[in-house]
Amino acid sequence: MERVFSGIQPTGALHIGNWLGALRNWIALSERHECVYSIVDLHALTPSPPPSAEEMRRRVREVAVTLLACGLDTSRCTLFVQSEVPEHAELAWVLGCQAAMGDLQRMTQFKEKSEQAREIVGLGIFAYPVLQAADILLYKATRVPVGEDQVQHLELAREIARRFNRIYGATFPEPEPILSPTPRVFGLDGVRKMSKSLGNEIGLLEPAESVKARLAGAMTDPARKRRTDPGDPAKCNVFTWHGYFTPAAEREECAKGCRTAAIGCLDCKEVLRTHLEKVLAPMRERAAALLAEPAAVERALRAGAEKARAIARATMEEVRHRIGVR
Ligand code: TRP
């Protein structure tokens, strides 16, 4: 069976963009493959300045609860926090010795993130893709579900694996991306990718009233200025969201109502909200139950780390032998 690996940064509250683009795919894959999923807190140390220790702990707990609330079943996959498996950092050093500076410098994400750095451009943000390669290769994963923006990092992981194999003998398979089936989800502003840092997101665990209020303010067809103007669903981001959540027949009705101005944007948003709630309400409920039982979440993460460590330890033993260190 193929092994799948993917990681998610603990950036805080996850949103419907994360769910559509990654999480629901993680869940689907865990039904068919051996999946290893990690909350990559070591990657989250790379911004300058980094989050405080308290903030880091809070985010990791929040992401863990959200993943479980979404329906990720830890009896069918391995879910763990990266820093609980020290081999990630260890392998990152070894692989870093086979990563070309020139390749790292070409990474789009490095260029973007180093511009956002407020204090220093640290070695960590430069070496970020090396740690990512270590995450994947430590488990000898062959398939990696990611978004379009991570394909370049994956290509680098393949390059590092090839170089290592050439020098030290066949050790790592070359991991292939599994591209997210949902290309890219735009935010409430209708123009930029949904992201918590832009504040244009609908959070997975947001209270229902807050979802309603934020949806009411969401950008629709910019040309539809008055309730009596006909609109164009093809130019409306909310209509794109209907595509993710609303059954086709009802969606078509909304489209027709929009084109003929029979319904207003708020009516259309209310239909969307009904269907969105069918996804979000159960998540909120499960999250509330998990938050009431933090020890159970801790136990699940500990058990995940235990399973991950067993694989990681075996790979590192092989790597140490191949490179000649003790
Ligand atoms: N860089 C990825 C992101 O920002 C997160 C990540 C870290 C990852 N390690 C990984 C993804 C390994 C896939 C495989 O989305």
Boltz pocket constraint, residues with backbone or C-beta under 6 A from the ligand:
constraints:
  - pocket:
      binder: B
      contacts: [[A, 5], [A, 6], [A, 7], [A, 8], [A, 9], [A, 40], [A, 43], [A, 131], [A, 132], [A, 135], [A, 136], [A, 144], [A, 145], [A, 146], [A, 150]]
      max_distance: 6.0
